[in-house]
Amino acid sequence: PPLPRGRPLQIVKIDIESNSVILGEEEIQELERALKRSGHDKVAVVGVMGAFRTGKSFLLDLMLRYMKEKGQGADAKVDGAEADGEECPVPDWVVERGVPAWAVKCGDSLVEGRAGLDTEAKELNGFQWRPGMEKCTEGVWIWSEVFTAKEGDEEVAVLLMDTQGAWDARMTKEQSATVFGLTTLLASRLVYNVSKQIQQDKIDNLLYFTEFAQAALRSKNGFASLENQQVRPFQTLEFLVRDWPHYPESVTIDSGRTMMNDHLGQYIDKKVSEDTQSIDTLQQMFSKLDIWCLPHPSLVIERESWNGDLQVIEPQFWKFIDKYLDKIFSPSELQAKTTMGTPLTVDTFANVLREFVFAFKNASPKAQSFAEAMETSNSLLARDSALKFLKNSMKEQVGETQALAPAEFEKLALVVAEKAEAEFRTKAIYGNEDNIQRVALELKGDVKTEIERLREENQRKLEASLNGLSDVSLAAVAGFGFDKVSDFTCDWWSPFCRDISGDLAFGYTGVLLYVAFSVFSINSKRGQLDATVAAIELGKAMTKKASKLLSGAKTDLGKKDEGKP
């Protein structure tokens, strides 16, 4: 059956009045199912956050159009014409204004998430936004459709995330830090949406959470010196400057990129910036700091009456938004989400998300709860990584259908189990030793259970080693029986019978020799017991098949008898 259209899922709600964080459990479960349908292992999360009314949801709707056109959707079979491959008309002005094809693939009006007007009565198909000053997004939202893109040479699942406008008049500083903290913890690329230019107050907003997170991490064993750590707690922080007013009319992407880097350098280059402490904090917490500046799309879109018509957007905006999306979704820039260097997977996504939300349950960051959430999530991911290593290693060594002698299996299982535990120790790099040892003991139990499952599977393969010969063996037995019957009935007087008997004898003798050779091989490699078990299982398979054939023949005869007058 066709899957439902993609829609924004509110996975987290900030209840301002009760000062609490509410988890959208049903939405998380829906997202988890979509991730598992994708068939990928790793997850990349592109999150956009920033101050109230800076155009985050509008930007994300453009990202949706881009990914639907250029990123392969995992949920390909959905309701709607565009999913069925229907060609959509491209207006003439698209070429004249240099608009990228993805932007107008299925419509030249951005109404996917437009709240108000005539879209109020129907389901929105994008992140909710509206022109003017009224606020739309409340909480943290993730688009339900999972896209596919490449991180290097590996395909990963891609999620798009929208957040409530932090640091607005309604939210306290702690609540804003909660939004930023959750977004930072979940995103592999955090796009910090700012208006017109980077300002110190915008950096100060970031520092409120990052300095608290820094202190929480330093309070734990193994992270006493963040300055010397090669693995940063968070990944890419990108300042996306909206309505950048400084591009000349004839600006190129290359010259514009130089202007962007110069602007960022005013804040992160120690030779230029006076606030070196802020720089140190951000660089210790994020593995990469980046910037992109977008020119103003059009004053028309700020009007309450704007209906989403993309024709009013300036060509310069299209040029820069197209290159920006090419950049962040390129194989060289896209990153799977990691926690302390360990990748987040489709299997661990929901549990890690729950841990993070629990750390902020009172809509106020606390060092202890944050540190515990980081510790737990790191251990969860390390355990998941170790188990995947175990399964993949055994699969590579044994194969899908091949079976090993019991002694060989036990030897291999011991080596792989030790390597899986070593994999855990290399990934579980954050937290106190007692908690890491507790999870390590849980991992030992998981490894033991998985080894036992693989042992039983290997035993079934051993028992079925000769089952592939059941059909030809049964035919050989039938041929042998026919040959012996013909010895007493027609071989003594019919040359034809003697010829048939000779051919049958040649056939069943060849089969017998091959079966004997196979049993001998099993006996040589695995021992007499395994060879005996395999021979018995072959006999059972032949008996079962013969019984089935006889039952079918009786049924056919019964039907013929019923049809007689």
Disulfide bonds with the S-S distance in Angstrom:
Cys88-Cys106 2.49
Cys490-Cys497 2.02
